[in-house]
Amino acid sequence: MRDVLTALAKLWKIDEAAKGYDEELRSLPVKMDAMRADVRMLESLLASERAQVEEADALKASRIADLQERREAIARAKSKVSRARTLKEADAAEREIEATRRLMSDREREIAQLGVTVEAKRETLAEREKQLGEALALAEDETKAGEARLAEVREARETVVVGRDELVAALPRRVVKRYEKLRARDKYYPVSIIAEPTCVSCRMAIPAQLFIEIKRADPTEGPVDVEDLPTCPHCHAFLVHRDLIEPPPPAEG
Ligand SMILES: [Zn+2]
């Protein structure tokens, strides 16, 4: 039974060492995706600001064209006045000129207002373009750094999990199955490596008789069933004495 317990403790140590790397391999891509999403949001903001400027520009151009038409209309009306044969005709032409002038002054005010609006929007646009440029540069740097880190973590993880497959292959199948089930829990460890009669997984006291058995760690070889292995009565973690994986220094004298 002792070899099974030792293998279980080693397996747990490997998995615990790989845990941080696994977490990073999960969380880093999520962080990188979030950053890319931020950049895409800035890009879409920029596109909408750009569309607004184009819209305001187009409106201003159409108002300027309209103003030009009014100018031509006044010129035509003036020639009508000069060609008028009756007072009535002259009056009508004068009134037309007057109405057109009022419209023109409305248009001029509108064009000036549009000019101010377009100017303000252009400033916002320039600011957004600057922000996007910075965000793109940052995202590129962070992506490079993130990818380098992921490669580093994958490599480090590979080093840490060396020998895991062999350990798993050597353990009874039912023990591995139970171990994996226990490992999936968040609150407790699957293996509790103890030096004192207290479970390190749940912090509960371990009965004296059980602790003696754990310390003895039956060295008999032969088939071991999962039910034979000592487990914590509270959190069900496999219990392994620390001396099994870190043998104490030989007694002096
Ligand atoms: Zn426990």
Boltz pocket constraint, residues with backbone or C-beta under 6 A from the ligand:
constraints:
  - pocket:
      binder: B
      contacts: [[A, 192], [A, 199], [A, 200], [A, 201], [A, 202], [A, 203], [A, 204], [A, 232], [A, 233], [A, 234], [A, 235], [A, 236], [A, 237]]
      max_distance: 6.0
